């Protein structure tokens, strides 16, 4: 994709001028990940976090990469950090629940699911998914 290649070039040029831009590292990491350059993308997310340990989007995107690799423990650690930094980030709650479930830790999956149910402004569709998850846990059904 020409636009993606141009974005990568633009972020790299920006970082050539000022290597200390956490957001530019985050955005470059997202572009590289989308372009299939997984190792380099993770390095950019790591650098973004190193420069700004409160960059919750860098933690989230790094978590997505671990999740895709089925490295649920490292993904979980990233998502837990996001929730620490952004306590109402519902998407991270859902991913925490899935990680625990995939690691067969149903007690923690259920605990986080219950916390998710009490977040403010949760989308009704997400609430229904959380309730379905509770039913799955009780029946010990596989997670899709």
JODA-V707589 format. One record per pair of residues at least 24 apart in sequence whose C-alpha atoms are under 7 Angstrom apart, sorted by the first residue. I is the first residue (numbers start at 1). GAP is how many residues later the second one is. D is the distance in whole Angstrom. If there is no record, write none. Layout:
BEGIN
i=I gap=GAP d=D
i=I gap=GAP d=D
END
This chain:
BEGIN
i=4 gap=27 d=6
i=20 gap=31 d=7
i=22 gap=26 d=4
i=22 gap=29 d=6
i=22 gap=30 d=6
i=23 gap=25 d=7
i=26 gap=32 d=6
i=54 gap=31 d=7
i=56 gap=26 d=5
i=56 gap=29 d=6
i=72 gap=27 d=5
i=72 gap=31 d=7
i=88 gap=31 d=6
i=90 gap=26 d=7
i=106 gap=31 d=7
i=110 gap=24 d=7
END
